[in-house]
Every structure is written in C-alpha cells, then in structure tokens.
C-alpha cells in the first residue's frame, strides 16, 4: 500500500513492514523474458507502454507496496551527451568515455528533451496504481555515473575515476558537478511526473575513503536530497563502518546491503528509517528457509521506519517461488 510505504519512509511505526525488491521488474520472471524477446533493453525502457507492462509484472504476481519504474541509472547520461549501449556478457558500454580532463567539462540539455519516456512511464504508473502502491523513481548517483563514463565498461574497482580524482581533482569535481546538476533536474522531473519516492543509487561511492566521500560527495548527495519533495532513499554499498555519512545526506531512508547488522545500524542511525537487507543469495534456499531468514530481518530491524528489501538487486536466476515467499512473509507479518 502507498500509505504504508510512505509512513515507514517517514520513520513511523507500521503494522507490518512495507516491501519491495530492487530489480523486481526483470529477468527472474518468465513473462519478462518472454516480452524481451521482441525488444532490446534500450527499446523496452524507452517505450513507455512496454516499460509500464514490465514494471507492473511483479505487481500482478506479488502486490508489493512499492513499484519501481523499469528503467536504468544510465539514462541520465543522455542529457550530458554520453552515448551507451549494452553488450551481452559485458554490460553497459559508454561509447564516448571521459579520456582527458577536458572531457569532464559538461553542460546538460533539458531532461524532457532526452528522457520524455521516463515521465510518460511514471504518469502511466501513477494512474494505474493510485493509492494501491507507491511509485518509485530512481537515479544513479554522481560518483557511480562518473565511474561508468571514466571506465567505459563495468569494473571491479573503477580505477579510472579514482585516478582522475588523484591526477586531476578539478576535472573530477567538474564531472561530479555536471552529474549533480543533471540529477537534480532529473529527480525533480520524476516527482512532477508522479514518483512518490526517489532512490539515489550511488552504489560505488563506497570505493571512496570516508575522507574523500565527505569532501567530494557528501555535499552533492545533500544537494540532491534537498531538491526532492518526496521521501528519499540513499543506497551505497560497502559503507557498513561509516553509516553516519549516509545519515548526513539527509535522506529519509538509508538502504543497507546485507553486510550491515541491522541492530547496530539502528543504534548508529537513530531515527532515520532503514531499508533492507536480506542477502539476495539467500533466495536460492528453499521457501521455508527464505521465510525464516526474511522474518529474522524484519525482527532485527525493529518496528519503526523499516522498508523490507534485499541488500541489493534480485539475481536473474532466482526461483520465482522464493521471491513469492519473501513477499508473502512481509505481508503475513503482524506487530
């Protein structure tokens, strides 16, 4: 339910935890795989009617409390003049990556000139779901997007962007600035189109030292969060020892990966709502085990301001019956 989700995002006590799942619209569903036979990924996300159908597939099966739009964090590259495509077995490939400090100087064009399909998708979802579920928009964060355009392809350590920071700190900051300005316009556009909440995925920001995160990135995260008039969720992987940095972003909800102890997170984050954090790999167990481990997450998170989710996206080969067990456990839970 939308109201349940929004109350939890505000830190309120709820009768059960609202639940959704990162990447819940996607490859683990047979109906998704069937539909995608007729469309490339980029065709699917840029065709609002198809993207809406995909977004609503998990709604038809599981009735989650949050419905995340079917899109990609890299769409926001387009207004900055970056081109990208997907290669099988590789992932996203940026065709004109940042190869010199001069490439970091960017000015973005209007969001609705490049991404009208995102607004159209959100309007469809808002009309379709009404008060039944929260419509969730999202964006990549400035460091993660910078990491992709510097590297050109997915990487384990994204050394190119970290090298840019060391060798050309002014260019590094200019690139982050360009992405931040674009992201602010993009999330405002999503809210105007009907998003009830926004998740900021700066997934790889955990590659920065705490000092560099505080210097280069924290002010930008704060700026993005401040620009959003609906609940915000901040997600960064591998920051278990530095949760106070995410609290300082001002986000309403801090999303936690599975390496974080929820009871300790509660103590460190205070009144900030939390999201997470079942290990996605546990969804490969039998359904009874999924239910047990899901209940353990709910109980560890306590009863105020908790949105149940995985600690990262659901894996493509996850058994559908185990995803169902995850959602059912949340809906059956009673405080």
N, C-alpha and C positions, 0 to 999 in steps of 0.2 A: 504493500500500500504506500502511496506517496506520502501521506501524513506520517505514517510510522517511520519511514526513511528520514524525513525532514526533522522529525522530533529527535531521533537518535543523533543526527548530524549536529543538532544544537546542544547535545550533551544531556538530553532529557532521559529520564528513566522510561523504558518502554516495556510493554507486556511480554514481548519477545524481541530478539534482535532482528531488524530488517536484514535481508540477504540479497546479494547479487554476486556475480562472479566475473573477474576480469577475463576478457576474451570469451565471454559466454556465448556470443554470436560467432560461431566459427567451426573449425574443421572437425571437431569431435562429433558433430551432428550429421547423420546421413542425409538429411534433407538439405543441409548446407552444401555438402559435397555434390549432391545431385544438381542443385541450382548452378553451382560454379562451373559445371561442365560447359555451360553456354556463355560464360563471361570470364574475362580475365579479372584479376583482382582490382586493377585500376578502373576497369569498366564498371565493376559491381559497386565500388564505393562512390563513383561519380554519377551514377544513375539513381536518383532518389527513390524511385519506386522499388528498384531491386534492393537497394541498401535498406529500405524500410522493411521489406519482406524478410531479409536476413536478420535484421535487428529483432524482429518480432518472433522469429522461430523459437528461441528459448522461452519467450513469454507464453507461447502456445503450449509448450511442454511443461514448464515448471512454475510459472507465475511468480518470478522473482519480484522483489519490492523495488528494485532499480533496474531500468532498461538502458544499457549503454549503447549509444549510437554505433553503428557499424561504419568505421572509418579507419584512419591511420594517423599516427603522430606526424608523419612526413608530409601530409597535405599542406602544412603551413610553410613548407619550403617554396611552394609555387609563387606566392606574392613577392618573395625575395629574389626571384629569378633563377632558382636552382631547379634542375630537371632530374628526375629519378625514374627508375624502373625496377621491377623485381625479377631476379634471376633464380630459377629453380635450383635448390641446393646451396644457394649463396645468400639470398635475402635481398634487401634493398640496396641498390647501387646508385650513387649520386653521379650523374654523368659529367657535371662540371664542378668538381670539388674545389675547396679552397687550397690553392697550391702556393700562394705567396701572401705576404701581409696585405698587399693591395686588394686581394680577393675578398678580404674581410669587410671592406667598406661597402655596405649595402643599404639601400633605401627601399622599403616595401611599397608595393602598389596596393590599391584598395582591396580589402578582403573580398567583398562581394563581386568584384570583377573576376576573381580567380576561383573562388570557392562557393558559388551560389548554391551548389548541390548540397553543401552541408546545412545551410539554412533551410533549404527545401525539405531535407530529411527530417530535421528537428521539428519543423512545422507539422509534417505528417505524423510523427510520433506523438507530439503533444495533442493533436486532435484525436488520434486513435486511443490513447491511454487515459486521457483525462486525469481523474483522481485515483485511478487504479494502481499506478506505479509512477515513481519518479523517473523523469527522462534525464539521463546523464550524458553531458558533453565532456570533452576532454581535450587536452593539448599536451604535446611534448614540451618539456622544459628547455630553457635556453642552453644549458650545458649539453644535454643529451642531443639536441639538434645540432649544436656546434660540433659535437663529436662525430656525428654522421657525415657532415659536409666536409670536415677536415680529413677523415679517414677514407671516405668514398664508399666503403663497404663495411659490413659488421665486423667487429673486432672484440677480442677479449679484454684488451687494456686501453684501447683508443689512445695510443701513444702520440698520434699526430696532433691532436688538440692539446694534449698536455705539453708537447714540445712547443707548440705555438705560444702557450702561456709563458713558458720559460724564456724562449728566444725573442718573442715579440709581444710583450704583455699589453702594449697599447692596441695592437691588432686583435689580440684575444678579447680584450674588453670591448672593442668596437663591434666584434662579431656577436658577443653576448648582448650588447646593447641593441643591435639590429634585430635579433631574435626576440628580445623582450618587447620592443615596440610593436612588433608584428603580433606576438602572442596576446598582448593586451587588447589590441583591436579584434583579434580572433575570438577571444573568450567573451568579449562584450557582444560581438555579433551572435555567438551561440546563445547567450542569455536572451537577447532580443528575439531570437527565433523560437524560444520555448524551452531551453535547457533549465531544469530545476536545480541542478548542481553541476559543478565542474571539477574534474580530477586533473591535477597537474602531475604529469608523469615526467619527472626529471630523474629517470631510472638510474643513469650512470653518474649522477653527481656524487655518489659515494666513492668514486675514484679520486676525488679531491681530498686533500688533507683537511681536517677541521679548520685550520687557519685559513687555507685558501677558499674553502666554502664560505666562511664568514666574510672574507674580504671581497671575493669576486661575485658570489652568487646569492648570498642571503638577502642583500638589498633588492636584488632583482626579483627574487621569489616574493618578497614582501610587496613590491610594486604590483606584481601580477595579482596576488591575492587581494590587495586593496582595491583593485579595479573591478572586482566581481561582486555583484549584488545578491548572489545566491550562495548557499553553502559551498565551501571549497574543501577539497581533499588533496593533501600533498603526499606524494609517493616517491621515495628514494630508496634504492636497495643498499644493503650493507652499511647502515648507519646505526647499528644497534648500540654502539657505545656513545653515540652523540645525538640522542633523541632531542635534547634541548635545542639543537639547531633547527629541527623541523617545527618544534613548538614556537620558536621565534619568528617563523614565517607568518604567523597569524592565521594560518589555515584553521578552519573549523574542525577538521578531522585529519589525523595523521594515520596514513595507511602503513601497515607494518608487514615486512616479509616474515617468513617462517622461522628465521633465526633469532627473533626477538621474543624474550619471555614476557608474556602479557601482564603478569602481575607486577614485574619490575617496571614495565612500560607505564602502567597505571600510576605507579609511585613517582616516576620521573616526569610524566606529562601533566599531572594534576587534573584539572577539569577539562582538558582538551579531549574531544571524542576520538575514538580509535576505530580503525577498520582492519579486518584480517582475522586470522593469519594462518590458516591451515596450509601445510606443505602440499602443493599440488600433486606431488608424487604419491601421497597417501590415498589419493583417489584411485590408485591401482589395486588397493586392497579389496577384500570382499565387502559387500554393502554393510554388514553388521559392524565391521571394523571402521568403516567410514563414518557410520553413525556415532560410534563411541568416541572417535577422535574429534569429530565435529562438536559433540556435546562438551568435550573437555575444553575446547577453545572457548565456547560460549561461557562456561563456568569460570574459566580463568580470567575472562575479560570483565567479569562483574556485570552489574545490571544497568549502568548508566552510560549512555553515549557509546554504544558499540554497534557497528555495522559488520555483520558477518561476511567474510570474503575469504578467498585464498590469499596466500602470501605472494603470489604472482599469478600469471595467466594460466588457465586450464590447458593442459597438454593435449595435443591433437589426437592422440590415441587413447584418451581416457574413456573407459566404458560409460555409456550413457546412463546405465542403471545406477552407477555410483554417483554421477552428478545428481541424479534424481534423489538418491539417499541423502546427499548433502543438503539440498534444498528442503526436503521433507523434514529433516531433523530440526532445522531452524523454525519451520512453520509449526511443528508439533511442540516446540519447547514452550514452557509456561513458567512464569516467575510468580 
